[in-house]
Amino acid sequence: MKKGLAVFSLLAILAMMSFSSVAQEEKVIKIASQSPLSGPQSSLGIAIRNGVELAITQLSGPLTDLGYTVEFVPFDDEASADKGVSNAQQIVSDPLILGVIGHLNSGVAIASSEVYNTNDLVMVSPANTNPTVTDRGYATVNRICGRDDLQGPTGANFVAELGAETVYILHDTTAYGLGLADFFRVEAEVLELEILGFDGTEEASSFDSILTAILALNPDAIYFGGIYSQTGIFISQARAAGFEGYFLGGDGFDNPEFIDLAGEGGVGTFYTSTAGPASVFPNAAKFIEDYTAAFGEAPRPYATEAYDSTAILLEGLVRAIEAAEGLPTRIQVAEAVRATEGFEGITGTVTFDDNGDREYAAYYILKVGSADPAEWGNNEIITAIELPSPLIAAMMMEEMEEMEEATPASGG
């Protein structure tokens, strides 16, 4: 009997050793994404997911060479903060997940990133523009797109350049839409544009009552901080009701479904974006070809940024593994990602400042040129400018002041 127990024990030990050996050989790292994969904003959310998937497929070689298998775990946040937080809690409970790419909506990102940050899990955002995303100073939160406190004023200056003197401002009540509209309003007041109204609406299909009030004031321009699924329907109804002035919004417009909903009423409208069409980037031709082959359509806005965000995370993982001489902790990965400097991506060179903002981000003003959604990628770029993050701008200002103080005053 004792001999039988001894044999059984030996077999159990051998089995455990065998399992341990397999576990050590199969080293897995998971990367998660969060974006709306269902609902009215899914077009942009799926583009983000696709960009992440393509990057993992194409750029995981260095991690494979180090003995790791990279797995992609996409989550549908439904453009809902509650769902995003629920997903985030599930994400952080999986120790194999060492980074997240997301989100589309700033309100979802702000809420979900509280969970990531508490658990030292790094997030790289391709699309979240609300200043609060990075202004909290979390070591785990980064983005490669621009900010609404620069995008909004860019739009206001353009409206003034068009010659508009009066403007009515709408927003969708979200952190993104309200924030963008408010930054537009502040700059518009500085430019001495007359603000005829500033209203939020969650209406998504029938804007009759809102339009009656707006048209009675006859503004030269309407600015709408919102998403294409709402703004496309709004401008269609506004044109049908007789509005002939300028119509401008932010990067939430930037999707061919905007013109699908707006029809001819959307032609000639303007929008700002922190994501230029993929075709605007000099090194994007291969990406566009590969993306189209993989997913059956050309890349939509923020697919390119999602690809670059993932590439940055993958490079950070490699550096963290090499520094740790093995599987790194989540905080080590976060530190490696934040240290990104001079990364050459499809969207240009990326260096993160101390808050996780891209040191220099691009801002575009585009004009809708056709009622054919297939032509969306050919919308005319009216203006493209690169602006420093607020942190970098403050540092530049401080350096200039120090130089002025150090320069002796001239005179006789």
C-alpha positions in Angstrom: 0.0 0.0 0.0 2.8 2.4 0.9 4.6 1.5 -2.4 1.4 2.3 -4.3 1.1 5.7 -2.6 4.8 6.4 -3.3 4.2 5.7 -7.0 1.1 7.8 -7.1 3.0 10.7 -5.4 5.8 10.4 -7.9 3.4 10.5 -10.8 1.7 13.5 -9.4 5.0 15.3 -9.0 6.0 14.5 -12.6 2.6 15.7 -13.9 3.0 19.0 -12.0 6.5 19.4 -13.3 5.2 18.7 -16.8 2.4 21.3 -16.5 4.9 23.8 -15.1 7.2 23.3 -18.0 4.4 23.8 -20.5 3.3 27.0 -18.7 6.8 28.3 -18.8 7.2 27.6 -22.5 3.8 29.1 -23.4 4.4 32.7 -22.3 1.3 34.8 -23.2 0.8 38.5 -23.2 -2.7 39.9 -23.8 -3.6 43.3 -25.2 -7.1 44.6 -24.8 -9.1 47.2 -26.6 -12.2 49.1 -25.7 -14.5 50.9 -28.2 -18.1 50.8 -29.2 -18.5 47.7 -31.4 -22.3 47.9 -31.4 -24.8 50.8 -31.6 -24.8 54.0 -33.6 -21.1 54.8 -33.0 -19.8 51.4 -33.9 -18.4 52.5 -37.2 -15.6 54.4 -35.5 -15.3 51.8 -32.7 -14.8 48.9 -35.1 -12.2 51.0 -37.0 -10.3 51.3 -33.7 -10.5 47.6 -33.0 -9.4 46.8 -36.6 -6.4 49.1 -36.3 -5.3 47.3 -33.1 -5.8 43.9 -34.6 -3.7 44.7 -37.7 -0.9 46.2 -35.6 -0.7 43.1 -33.4 -0.7 40.8 -36.4 2.0 42.8 -38.2 4.2 44.1 -35.3 4.4 41.4 -32.7 7.6 39.8 -34.2 10.0 41.3 -31.6 7.8 39.9 -28.7 7.6 36.5 -30.5 11.4 36.5 -30.8 11.6 37.0 -27.0 9.4 33.9 -26.6 6.0 35.5 -26.1 2.7 35.0 -27.8 0.5 38.1 -28.1 -3.2 37.7 -27.9 -5.8 40.4 -28.7 -8.9 40.7 -26.5 -11.4 43.3 -27.9 -14.2 44.6 -25.7 -17.4 46.5 -26.7 -17.9 49.5 -24.4 -21.1 50.4 -26.2 -20.1 54.1 -25.9 -21.3 53.8 -22.3 -19.3 54.8 -19.2 -21.0 52.1 -17.1 -20.2 49.4 -19.6 -16.7 50.7 -20.0 -16.1 50.5 -16.3 -17.6 47.0 -16.1 -15.3 45.9 -18.9 -12.3 47.6 -17.2 -12.9 45.6 -14.0 -12.9 42.4 -16.1 -9.8 43.5 -17.9 -7.7 44.3 -14.8 -8.7 40.9 -13.3 -6.8 39.1 -16.0 -3.1 39.2 -15.1 -2.1 38.4 -18.6 -3.5 41.7 -19.9 -0.6 44.2 -19.9 -2.1 47.1 -21.9 -5.3 48.6 -23.2 -6.0 50.6 -26.4 -9.1 52.8 -26.2 -11.5 54.4 -26.0 -13.5 56.3 -28.6 -15.6 58.4 -26.2 -13.9 60.6 -23.6 -16.5 60.1 -21.0 -16.0 56.4 -21.2 -12.2 56.7 -21.2 -12.2 59.0 -18.1 -14.3 56.6 -16.1 -12.7 53.4 -17.2 -9.1 54.7 -16.8 -9.8 55.2 -13.1 -10.0 51.4 -12.9 -6.9 51.0 -15.1 -4.9 53.4 -13.1 -5.8 51.9 -9.7 -4.4 48.6 -11.1 -1.3 50.1 -12.8 -2.6 49.0 -16.3 -1.4 51.3 -19.1 -3.8 52.8 -21.6 -2.9 54.4 -24.9 -5.8 56.3 -26.5 -6.1 56.9 -30.2 -9.2 59.1 -30.0 -10.0 60.7 -26.6 -9.7 64.5 -26.9 -11.1 65.8 -23.6 -8.4 67.5 -21.5 -9.3 65.6 -18.3 -8.1 62.4 -19.9 -4.5 63.4 -19.3 -4.7 66.4 -17.0 -5.2 64.1 -14.0 -1.5 63.3 -14.4 -1.9 59.5 -14.3 1.3 57.6 -15.1 -0.9 55.0 -16.9 -2.9 57.2 -19.3 -1.5 58.4 -22.7 -3.0 59.5 -26.0 -1.6 60.2 -29.4 -4.4 62.5 -30.6 -4.9 66.1 -29.9 -7.0 67.9 -27.2 -10.3 69.7 -27.3 -8.8 72.8 -25.6 -6.9 73.3 -28.8 -9.4 71.7 -31.3 -12.3 73.9 -30.1 -10.4 77.2 -30.5 -9.1 76.1 -33.9 -12.7 75.8 -35.0 -13.7 79.1 -33.6 -10.8 80.9 -35.4 -11.9 79.3 -38.6 -15.5 80.4 -38.2 -14.2 84.0 -37.7 -12.1 83.7 -40.8 -15.2 82.7 -42.8 -16.6 86.1 -41.9 -19.3 84.8 -39.6 -20.4 87.3 -36.9 -23.0 85.3 -35.0 -23.0 81.7 -34.0 -25.4 79.3 -32.2 -23.6 76.5 -30.3 -25.0 73.1 -29.6 -23.5 70.0 -27.9 -24.6 66.5 -27.1 -24.2 66.8 -23.3 -21.3 64.2 -23.2 -17.9 65.0 -21.7 -16.6 65.1 -25.3 -19.4 67.2 -26.9 -19.9 69.7 -24.0 -16.1 70.1 -23.5 -15.4 70.8 -27.2 -18.3 73.2 -27.5 -17.2 75.1 -24.4 -13.7 75.5 -25.6 -15.1 76.8 -28.9 -17.3 79.2 -27.0 -14.5 80.7 -25.0 -12.4 81.3 -28.0 -15.4 82.7 -30.0 -16.0 85.2 -27.2 -12.3 86.3 -27.4 -12.8 86.8 -31.1 -15.9 88.9 -30.4 -18.3 86.6 -32.2 -21.8 87.0 -30.9 -23.0 83.8 -29.2 -26.8 83.6 -29.8 -27.3 80.4 -27.8 -25.5 77.6 -26.0 -27.6 74.4 -25.6 -27.2 70.7 -25.0 -29.4 68.1 -26.4 -29.6 64.3 -26.4 -32.2 64.3 -29.2 -31.1 62.0 -31.9 -33.9 62.0 -34.5 -36.3 65.0 -34.5 -34.9 68.5 -34.1 -38.0 70.5 -35.0 -38.3 72.5 -31.7 -34.6 73.2 -31.5 -34.4 74.4 -35.1 -37.5 76.6 -34.7 -35.6 78.6 -31.9 -32.3 78.7 -33.8 -33.8 79.8 -37.2 -35.7 82.6 -35.5 -32.3 84.0 -34.5 -30.8 83.6 -38.0 -27.2 82.8 -37.0 -24.4 83.0 -39.5 -23.1 79.7 -38.3 -24.1 76.7 -36.1 -21.4 74.8 -34.2 -22.3 71.4 -32.9 -20.1 69.4 -30.5 -21.4 65.9 -31.1 -21.0 62.6 -32.9 -21.9 61.9 -36.6 -24.9 59.7 -35.7 -26.6 62.8 -34.3 -25.1 65.7 -36.2 -25.7 64.1 -39.7 -29.4 64.0 -39.0 -29.4 67.4 -37.5 -27.9 69.2 -40.5 -30.2 67.3 -42.9 -33.2 68.7 -41.0 -31.6 72.1 -40.6 -31.1 72.5 -44.3 -34.6 71.3 -45.0 -36.0 73.9 -42.6 -34.2 76.7 -44.4 -30.8 77.1 -42.6 -28.3 78.4 -45.2 -25.4 79.4 -42.9 -22.1 77.7 -42.1 -22.2 74.4 -40.2 -19.1 73.3 -38.2 -18.3 70.6 -35.7 -15.4 68.6 -34.3 -13.8 65.2 -35.0 -17.1 63.5 -33.9 -18.3 64.4 -37.5 -15.4 62.6 -39.0 -17.0 59.5 -40.5 -18.6 58.7 -43.9 -21.8 57.8 -42.1 -22.2 61.6 -41.4 -22.8 62.3 -45.1 -24.9 59.1 -45.4 -27.2 60.6 -42.8 -26.9 64.2 -43.9 -27.3 63.7 -47.6 -26.9 66.8 -49.8 -27.4 68.9 -46.7 -24.0 67.9 -45.5 -22.1 69.0 -48.6 -20.1 72.1 -47.9 -20.1 71.7 -44.1 -16.9 71.9 -42.2 -15.3 69.9 -39.3 -12.2 70.0 -37.3 -10.4 66.7 -36.6 -7.4 65.4 -34.7 -7.2 62.5 -37.1 -6.4 63.3 -40.7 -7.5 61.0 -43.5 -5.1 58.1 -43.7 -4.2 59.2 -47.2 -2.7 62.5 -45.8 0.2 60.6 -44.1 3.2 60.1 -46.3 3.9 56.6 -45.1 0.3 55.3 -45.0 0.0 53.7 -48.4 1.0 50.2 -47.2 -1.2 50.5 -44.1 -4.2 51.5 -46.3 -3.6 48.6 -48.6 -3.2 46.0 -45.8 -6.2 47.4 -43.8 -8.4 47.3 -46.9 -7.3 43.7 -47.7 -7.9 42.6 -44.1 -11.2 44.2 -43.4 -12.8 44.8 -46.8 -13.0 48.6 -46.6 -10.6 51.6 -46.4 -9.5 52.7 -42.9 -12.0 55.0 -41.2 -11.0 57.8 -38.8 -8.9 56.7 -35.9 -7.9 53.3 -37.4 -4.5 54.7 -38.2 -4.2 56.2 -34.7 -5.2 52.9 -33.2 -2.5 51.2 -35.2 0.1 53.6 -34.0 -1.1 53.4 -30.4 -0.8 49.6 -30.5 2.7 49.9 -32.1 3.8 52.2 -29.2 2.4 49.7 -26.6 4.2 46.8 -28.3 7.5 48.7 -28.3 7.0 49.6 -24.7 6.4 45.9 -23.9 9.7 44.9 -25.6 11.6 47.6 -23.6 10.0 46.6 -20.4 10.7 42.9 -20.9 14.3 43.5 -21.8 14.8 45.8 -18.7 13.1 43.3 -16.4 14.9 40.3 -18.0 11.6 38.6 -18.1 7.9 39.3 -17.8 7.5 42.9 -16.5 5.0 44.2 -14.0 2.2 46.4 -15.2 3.8 49.5 -13.7 7.0 48.7 -15.5 5.1 48.5 -18.8 3.4 51.8 -18.0 6.7 53.4 -17.3 8.2 52.1 -20.6 5.2 53.4 -22.6 5.3 56.9 -21.0 9.1 57.0 -21.9 8.2 56.8 -25.6 10.3 59.4 -27.4 10.8 59.9 -31.1 8.6 57.0 -32.1 8.2 57.1 -35.9 4.6 56.0 -36.6 2.3 56.3 -39.6 0.8 59.5 -38.1 4.3 61.0 -37.6 6.7 61.3 -34.7 5.3 60.6 -31.2 6.9 61.7 -27.9 4.8 61.8 -24.8 5.1 64.7 -22.4 4.9 64.2 -18.6 1.1 64.1 -18.6 0.9 61.5 -21.4 -0.1 63.9 -24.2 1.6 63.8 -27.5 4.1 66.7 -27.4 3.0 68.0 -30.8 -0.3 67.0 -32.3 -2.0 67.8 -35.6 -5.3 69.6 -36.0 -7.2 69.7 -39.3 -10.1 71.6 -40.8 -11.9 69.8 -43.6 -14.7 70.5 -45.9 -17.3 67.9 -46.9 -17.1 67.8 -50.7 -19.6 65.0 -51.8 -22.8 63.4 -50.8 -21.2 60.0 -51.7 -19.9 58.3 -48.5 -17.3 56.5 -50.6 -15.7 60.0 -51.3 -15.3 60.8 -47.6 -11.6 60.2 -47.6 -11.3 62.8 -50.3 -12.7 65.7 -48.3 -10.6 68.8 -48.8 -8.2 69.7 -46.0 -8.6 73.5 -45.6 -6.0 73.8 -42.9 -3.5 71.5 -41.1 -1.5 72.9 -38.2 0.7 71.3 -35.5 0.4 72.6 -32.0 2.3 71.8 -28.8 0.5 70.3 -25.8 -0.3 72.7 -23.1 2.5 71.3 -20.9 5.1 71.8 -23.7 3.7 75.2 -24.6 4.1 76.3 -20.9 7.7 75.0 -20.9 8.4 77.0 -24.1 6.9 80.1 -22.6 9.0 79.7 -19.5 12.2 79.3 -21.5 11.4 82.4 -23.5 10.8 84.4 -20.4 14.1 83.2 -18.9 15.9 84.1 -22.1 14.4 87.6 -22.0 15.4 88.1 -18.4 18.9 86.9 -19.2 19.3 89.3 -22.2 20.7 92.7 -21.2 18.6 95.6 -22.1 20.1 97.7 -25.0 20.2 101.5 -24.9 22.4 104.5 -24.8 
